[in-house]
Amino acid sequence: MPLFFDHRRNRVAAGLGLLVVVVAALQTGSSATHFVDSVAAPQVTEIPEVIEAPKPVSVSIAPGPDQRDVAPADEVLVTATSGTLADVVMINESGRQVHGVLSPDRDRWTPAEPLGYGRTYTLTATARGADAGLVTRTSTFSTAVPDQQASVSLRTTLGSRLTDGASYGVGTVVVAQFDTDIADRAAAERQLKVTTTPAVQGAWMWINDRKAHWRPREYFPAGTKVSVNADIYGVDLGDGVYGLEDSAVDFVIGRKRVSIADDTTKQVSVFVDDKLVRTMPTSMGRGGTTTVGGNTIAFWTQPGIYTVQEKANPVLMDSSTYGLPTSASSGYKVSVAHAVRISPDGIYLHEREGTVWAQGSQNVSAGCLNLSAENAEWFYELAQPGDVVEVRNTGGAPCSNGRTATGACPGIPGWPAAPCTSSPTVSLTPCNSVGSAISKPW
């Protein structure tokens, strides 16, 4: 049969068929012509609409009834299922109401203020279902009483507090300094957050039970905005220690400044935004050791990556601060000008006119980097905390930063290990020793 029909032929055929029917009727002598619909009327079956009964409304409250030693930072949440919250009231044991926030769809409620330590709270919540029925639930719980409370401050590697709105160098390391040992480091670290604009990859590394460092995987881009938050209030930090209060700071990263002191050339090359802007002759640590009271004191400028930590004009340098009496043949106590500190144990770039004859050709200092008056003043005015200073090709052990004997830096978990050499465009973990002594090599 063809897919498309000839409609004219069909109409002719239909007319002939009608003629045959009429003729047949006449031939039978019928007095009336009956037209019978040969197609039966369709049967319609009505399906009744099934209307489900509304689910009963339910209310859940966390923490549940009679829970004890709840950390004030733990989640407090009221939830309505198959309905909306009509009323939520939370009070402490004194009857003071705790204000809260209801979600836009009215099915979740959370407190809008922190809970206290050693308090008892009662939460009463009423929800309304689709059938207008009401359900009420109540939970009474108590919060923990700390054995001890920990505070945290946000600092530089030297120990100075990071300052709101200040500018820091591209090698800046953020230090979270706790005032007591933290048993649950993971719980503490979850509360430590560094937010940057633009985004910068970084990680926390614990130096000891009281101190964690956050560093970027690469140097901060110049102009980066940095926000640091330590939200530890109410957090269980382990062994009965809870957070005392939160801490926060916002700062900005300044221009990229990287200085390389190379003992091969005895020059300090200063790069700003990856461009060489000045080369300064220097005289670094003369090397060798001396023993005083059973302690061996070295006179090297240790190789490694350092950061500017502070600067002062002048600074009193006293060899007795690191165990070498001022009366010893190598001892000293002298005031120096335009001093820029790059390590906690007292290595500086500073003015020393008395060694200009050796600067650029010979190392004669006790460990600092000596500069001429002109160069020292110029560098002093340029430097800001967090700027990078790399010392290359000097003798002695690498600077203290958890480095191995071969000079390789251990990486943060998940990061590749970093070697202890770099160029102005490659960043590594800065040297930041954590010794308590404040020595000031001259």
C-alpha positions as CSV (number, residue, x, y, z in Angstrom):
1,M,0.0,0.0,0.0
2,P,1.4,3.4,-0.9
3,L,2.4,5.7,2.0
4,F,0.5,8.6,0.5
5,F,-3.1,8.2,-0.9
6,D,-4.7,9.7,-4.0
7,H,-7.5,11.8,-2.3
8,R,-9.4,12.4,-5.6
9,R,-9.6,8.6,-6.2
10,N,-10.8,8.1,-2.7
11,R,-13.5,10.7,-3.0
12,V,-14.8,9.0,-6.2
13,A,-14.8,5.6,-4.6
14,A,-16.7,7.0,-1.6
15,G,-19.3,8.4,-4.0
16,L,-19.7,5.1,-5.8
17,G,-20.1,3.3,-2.5
18,L,-22.9,5.7,-1.4
19,L,-24.6,5.1,-4.8
20,V,-24.5,1.4,-4.3
21,V,-26.0,1.7,-0.8
22,V,-28.9,3.9,-2.1
23,V,-29.6,1.6,-5.0
24,A,-29.6,-1.4,-2.8
25,A,-32.1,0.3,-0.5
26,L,-34.4,1.1,-3.4
27,Q,-34.2,-2.4,-4.6
28,T,-35.4,-3.7,-1.3
29,G,-38.3,-1.4,-1.3
30,S,-37.4,0.2,2.0
31,S,-39.3,3.4,2.7
32,A,-36.5,5.0,4.7
33,T,-32.8,5.1,4.4
34,H,-30.9,4.3,7.6
35,F,-27.3,5.5,8.2
36,V,-25.6,3.4,10.8
37,D,-22.4,4.5,12.5
38,S,-20.2,1.4,12.2
39,V,-17.7,2.7,14.9
40,A,-18.6,2.0,18.5
41,A,-18.5,4.9,21.0
42,P,-15.3,4.9,23.2
43,Q,-15.6,3.7,26.7
44,V,-14.4,6.3,29.3
45,T,-13.1,5.0,32.6
46,E,-12.7,7.6,35.3
47,I,-9.6,7.1,37.6
48,P,-10.2,8.6,41.0
49,E,-7.6,11.2,42.1
50,V,-5.4,9.8,45.0
51,I,-4.7,12.5,47.5
52,E,-2.0,11.6,50.0
53,A,-2.5,12.6,53.6
54,P,0.0,15.2,54.7
55,K,3.1,13.9,56.5
56,P,3.2,14.7,60.1
57,V,5.5,17.6,61.1
58,S,8.5,16.7,63.2
59,V,11.1,18.7,65.1
60,S,14.7,17.8,65.9
61,I,17.0,19.7,68.3
62,A,20.8,19.4,68.6
63,P,22.3,19.0,71.1
64,G,19.8,16.5,72.4
65,P,18.2,16.4,75.8
66,D,20.5,16.0,78.8
67,Q,23.8,16.2,76.9
68,R,26.7,17.4,79.1
69,D,30.1,19.0,78.4
70,V,29.0,20.4,75.1
71,A,31.7,22.7,73.6
72,P,30.2,26.2,73.2
73,A,31.4,26.2,69.6
74,D,29.5,23.0,68.7
75,E,26.5,23.3,66.4
76,V,23.2,24.2,68.0
77,L,20.4,23.6,65.4
78,V,16.6,23.3,65.4
79,T,15.1,21.7,62.3
80,A,11.5,21.2,61.2
81,T,10.6,18.5,58.7
82,S,7.3,18.5,56.7
83,G,6.4,21.8,58.3
84,T,7.7,25.2,59.4
85,L,9.0,26.5,62.7
86,A,6.3,28.6,64.5
87,D,8.3,29.5,67.6
88,V,11.8,28.9,69.0
89,V,12.9,30.0,72.5
90,M,16.4,29.4,74.0
91,I,17.2,30.5,77.5
92,N,20.1,29.9,79.9
93,E,19.7,28.8,83.5
94,S,19.2,32.5,84.6
95,G,16.3,32.9,82.2
96,R,18.2,35.1,79.8
97,Q,17.1,34.6,76.2
98,V,19.6,33.7,73.5
99,H,18.7,35.4,70.2
100,G,18.7,33.3,67.0
101,V,18.3,33.4,63.3
102,L,15.5,31.6,61.3
103,S,16.1,30.5,57.8
104,P,14.1,32.1,55.0
105,D,12.0,29.0,54.5
106,R,11.5,28.8,58.3
107,D,12.7,25.2,58.7
108,R,16.0,25.9,60.5
109,W,17.0,27.9,63.5
110,T,20.5,28.7,64.9
111,P,21.7,30.9,67.7
112,A,23.0,34.3,66.7
113,E,25.4,34.7,69.6
114,P,28.1,32.4,71.2
115,L,27.3,30.2,74.1
116,G,29.1,30.5,77.4
117,Y,31.2,28.0,79.3
118,G,29.6,26.1,82.2
119,R,26.0,27.2,81.4
120,T,22.7,25.2,81.1
121,Y,20.5,26.0,78.1
122,T,16.9,25.0,77.4
123,L,15.6,25.1,73.8
124,T,11.9,24.9,73.2
125,A,10.7,24.7,69.5
126,T,7.2,24.5,68.1
127,A,6.5,23.6,64.4
128,R,3.3,23.8,62.4
129,G,2.5,21.1,59.9
130,A,0.5,21.2,56.6
131,D,-2.6,20.3,58.5
132,A,-2.1,23.3,60.8
133,G,-1.3,20.9,63.7
134,L,1.4,21.9,66.1
135,V,4.3,19.9,67.6
136,T,6.6,21.1,70.4
137,R,9.9,19.7,71.5
138,T,12.3,20.7,74.3
139,S,16.0,20.0,74.9
140,T,18.1,21.0,77.9
141,F,21.8,20.6,77.8
142,S,24.9,22.0,79.5
143,T,28.2,23.3,78.2
144,A,31.7,22.3,79.3
145,V,33.8,23.8,82.1
146,P,37.4,24.1,80.8
147,D,40.3,22.9,82.9
148,Q,42.3,25.6,81.1
149,Q,41.7,28.2,78.4
150,A,44.1,28.9,75.5
151,S,44.5,32.2,73.7
152,V,46.2,32.7,70.3
153,S,48.0,35.7,68.8
154,L,48.9,36.2,65.2
155,R,52.5,37.1,64.8
156,T,55.6,37.3,62.6
157,T,58.3,34.7,62.9
158,L,60.3,37.1,65.2
159,G,57.3,37.2,67.5
160,S,55.9,40.7,66.8
161,R,52.2,40.9,66.4
162,L,51.0,41.3,62.8
163,T,49.4,44.7,62.5
164,D,46.0,45.5,60.9
165,G,46.4,47.4,57.7
166,A,50.2,47.1,57.6
167,S,52.3,46.2,54.6
168,Y,54.6,43.1,54.6
169,G,57.0,41.4,52.2
170,V,56.3,38.6,49.8
171,G,58.1,36.1,52.1
172,T,55.9,36.7,55.1
173,V,55.1,33.7,57.3
174,V,52.0,33.9,59.5
175,V,52.5,32.5,63.0
176,A,49.7,31.4,65.2
177,Q,51.2,31.5,68.7
178,F,49.2,29.8,71.5
179,D,50.0,30.5,75.1
180,T,49.7,26.8,76.2
181,D,50.3,23.4,74.7
182,I,47.7,22.2,72.2
183,A,47.0,18.5,72.4
184,D,44.5,18.4,69.5
185,R,46.4,20.2,66.8
186,A,43.9,19.1,64.1
187,A,41.0,20.7,66.0
188,A,43.0,23.9,66.4
189,E,44.1,24.0,62.8
190,R,40.5,23.7,61.5
191,Q,39.9,27.0,63.2
192,L,42.9,28.8,61.6
193,K,42.0,30.3,58.2
194,V,44.1,32.4,55.8
195,T,42.1,34.1,53.0
196,T,43.8,35.9,50.2
197,T,42.9,38.0,47.3
198,P,44.0,36.8,44.7
199,A,43.9,33.2,45.9
200,V,47.2,31.9,47.1
201,Q,47.9,28.3,47.9
202,G,49.4,27.8,51.3
203,A,49.4,25.4,54.3
204,W,49.9,25.3,58.1
205,M,52.9,23.5,59.6
206,W,53.3,23.0,63.3
207,I,56.7,23.9,64.7
208,N,55.9,22.7,68.2
209,D,52.8,22.2,70.5
210,R,52.3,26.0,70.8
211,K,53.2,27.4,67.4
212,A,52.0,26.9,63.8
213,H,53.3,28.6,60.7
214,W,51.4,29.3,57.6
215,R,53.4,29.9,54.5
216,P,52.4,30.3,50.8
217,R,53.7,27.6,48.4
218,E,55.2,30.3,46.3
219,Y,56.0,33.9,47.3
220,F,52.9,36.1,47.8
221,P,52.1,38.1,44.7
222,A,52.7,41.8,45.3
223,G,49.5,43.6,46.3
224,T,47.9,40.5,47.8
225,K,45.3,41.2,50.5
226,V,45.5,38.8,53.4
227,S,43.0,38.0,56.1
228,V,43.9,35.7,59.0
229,N,41.2,34.4,61.4
230,A,41.8,32.2,64.4
231,D,38.2,31.3,65.6
232,I,39.1,29.3,68.6
233,Y,36.5,30.5,71.2
234,G,34.5,27.6,72.5
235,V,36.5,25.0,70.7
236,D,37.7,21.8,72.4
237,L,41.5,21.8,71.9
238,G,42.1,18.6,73.8
239,D,43.1,17.6,77.3
240,G,40.6,19.9,78.9
241,V,41.9,23.0,77.1
242,Y,39.3,25.2,75.3
243,G,39.7,28.4,73.3
244,L,39.4,31.7,75.2
245,E,38.8,34.2,72.4
246,D,39.0,34.7,68.7
247,S,41.8,36.6,66.9
248,A,42.0,38.2,63.5
249,V,44.2,40.5,61.4
250,D,44.1,41.9,57.9
251,F,47.2,43.1,56.0
252,V,48.6,43.6,52.5
253,I,51.6,42.4,50.7
254,G,53.9,45.1,49.3
255,R,56.3,45.2,46.4
256,K,58.4,42.1,45.7
257,R,61.8,42.6,47.2
258,V,64.4,39.8,47.1
259,S,68.0,40.3,48.0
260,I,70.8,37.7,47.3
261,A,74.0,37.8,49.2
262,D,76.5,35.6,47.4
263,D,79.8,34.8,49.1
264,T,81.3,33.9,45.7
265,T,81.2,37.5,44.7
266,K,80.7,39.1,48.2
267,Q,78.0,41.2,46.8
268,V,74.3,41.7,47.8
269,S,72.1,42.0,44.7
270,V,68.8,43.6,45.5
271,F,65.8,42.8,43.2
272,V,62.6,44.8,43.2
273,D,59.7,43.3,41.2
274,D,62.3,40.9,39.7
275,K,64.5,43.8,38.4
276,L,68.0,44.3,39.8
277,V,68.1,47.8,41.3
278,R,71.3,47.8,43.4
279,T,74.5,45.8,44.0
280,M,76.2,46.3,47.4
281,P,79.6,45.0,48.4
282,T,79.5,43.2,51.7
283,S,81.7,41.4,54.3
284,M,80.0,38.4,55.9
285,G,81.0,36.0,58.7
286,R,84.7,35.2,58.8
287,G,84.1,31.6,59.7
288,G,85.7,29.4,62.3
289,T,84.6,28.6,65.8
290,T,85.5,29.3,69.4
291,T,84.6,27.4,72.6
292,V,83.4,29.2,75.7
293,G,82.2,27.3,78.8
294,G,81.8,24.1,76.8
295,N,79.7,25.8,74.1
296,T,81.0,26.1,70.5
297,I,80.3,29.4,68.9
298,A,80.5,29.7,65.1
299,F,81.2,32.9,63.1
300,W,79.6,31.9,59.8
301,T,76.8,33.7,58.0
302,Q,74.8,30.5,57.5
303,P,73.4,29.8,54.0
304,G,69.7,29.7,53.4
305,I,66.6,31.8,52.9
306,Y,65.8,34.5,55.5
307,T,63.2,37.2,55.8
308,V,63.4,40.7,57.1
309,Q,62.0,40.7,60.6
310,E,62.6,44.2,62.0
311,K,64.9,47.2,61.7
312,A,66.2,49.8,64.1
313,N,68.6,52.7,64.0
314,P,70.7,52.2,66.1
315,V,71.0,48.7,67.6
316,L,73.2,47.7,70.5
317,M,75.1,44.5,69.6
318,D,76.4,42.5,72.6
319,S,78.3,39.3,72.1
320,S,77.4,38.2,75.6
321,T,73.8,37.6,74.5
322,Y,74.9,34.5,72.7
323,G,77.5,33.3,75.2
324,L,80.7,35.2,74.1
325,P,81.9,37.5,76.9
326,T,82.6,41.1,75.9
327,S,86.0,40.7,77.5
328,A,86.9,37.8,75.2
329,S,89.3,38.5,72.3
330,S,86.4,38.2,69.8
331,G,83.8,39.8,72.2
332,Y,82.1,43.2,71.6
333,K,79.4,45.5,72.8
334,V,78.9,48.3,70.2
335,S,76.1,50.4,68.8
336,V,75.5,50.1,65.0
337,A,73.5,52.2,62.6
338,H,70.8,51.3,60.0
339,A,70.4,47.7,61.2
340,V,68.0,45.3,59.4
341,R,67.4,42.1,61.2
342,I,66.9,38.9,59.2
343,S,66.9,36.1,61.8
344,P,65.6,35.6,65.3
345,D,69.2,34.7,66.5
346,G,70.5,38.1,65.5
347,I,71.9,38.2,61.9
348,Y,71.6,41.8,60.5
349,L,72.6,43.7,57.4
350,H,74.0,46.9,59.0
351,E,76.3,49.8,58.6
352,R,80.0,49.3,59.5
353,E,82.4,51.8,58.0
354,G,85.3,50.0,59.7
355,T,85.1,47.1,57.3
356,V,84.6,49.0,54.0
357,W,88.1,48.0,53.1
358,A,87.1,44.3,53.2
359,Q,83.6,44.7,51.7
360,G,83.4,43.0,48.3
361,S,86.6,41.1,48.8
362,Q,87.0,39.5,52.3
363,N,84.8,38.2,55.2
364,V,85.7,39.7,58.6
365,S,82.5,39.9,60.6
366,A,81.2,37.7,63.4
367,G,78.2,36.7,61.2
368,C,76.3,39.8,60.1
369,L,76.5,41.3,56.7
370,N,78.5,44.6,56.9
371,L,77.7,47.4,54.5
372,S,79.0,50.9,53.8
373,A,77.1,53.8,55.4
374,E,75.5,54.8,52.1
375,N,74.4,51.2,51.2
376,A,73.2,50.5,54.8
377,E,71.0,53.5,54.9
378,W,69.6,52.8,51.4
379,F,68.7,49.2,52.3
380,Y,67.3,50.3,55.7
381,E,64.9,52.7,54.0
382,L,63.9,50.0,51.5
383,A,63.3,47.0,53.7
384,Q,60.0,45.9,55.2
385,P,59.2,42.9,57.4
386,G,58.7,39.8,55.2
387,D,61.2,40.8,52.4
388,V,63.4,38.0,51.4
389,V,67.2,37.8,51.9
390,E,69.0,34.7,50.5
391,V,72.5,33.9,51.6
392,R,74.4,31.7,49.1
393,N,77.7,29.8,49.1
394,T,78.8,30.6,52.6
395,G,80.4,28.1,55.0
396,G,78.9,26.5,58.0
397,A,75.6,24.6,58.4
398,P,72.5,25.8,56.7
399,C,70.3,28.1,58.7
400,S,68.0,26.4,61.2
401,N,64.7,25.5,59.5
402,G,64.4,21.8,59.8
403,R,66.7,21.3,56.9
404,T,68.5,18.0,56.4
405,A,72.3,17.7,56.4
406,T,72.3,17.8,52.6
407,G,70.4,21.1,52.5
408,A,67.0,19.8,51.4
409,C,63.9,21.3,52.9
410,P,61.2,18.9,54.0
411,G,57.9,19.7,52.3
412,I,54.5,20.2,53.8
413,P,52.5,17.0,53.3
414,G,51.3,16.8,49.8
415,W,53.9,19.3,48.5
416,P,57.1,18.4,46.8
417,A,60.2,18.8,48.9
418,A,62.0,22.0,48.1
419,P,65.8,22.4,47.8
420,C,67.5,25.1,49.8
421,T,68.6,27.2,46.8
422,S,66.6,29.7,44.9
423,S,66.6,32.6,42.5
424,P,64.6,35.9,42.7
425,T,61.7,34.2,41.0
426,V,61.6,30.9,43.0
427,S,60.5,30.9,46.6
428,L,61.3,28.5,49.4
429,T,60.5,28.3,53.1
430,P,62.4,31.2,54.8
431,C,64.9,30.4,57.6
432,N,63.3,31.2,60.9
433,S,65.1,29.5,63.8
434,V,63.2,29.2,67.0
435,G,66.0,29.4,69.5
436,S,65.3,31.4,72.7
437,A,68.7,33.1,72.8
438,I,68.9,36.5,71.1
439,S,72.5,36.7,69.8
440,K,73.7,39.7,67.8
441,P,76.7,38.9,65.7
442,W,78.7,41.9,64.6
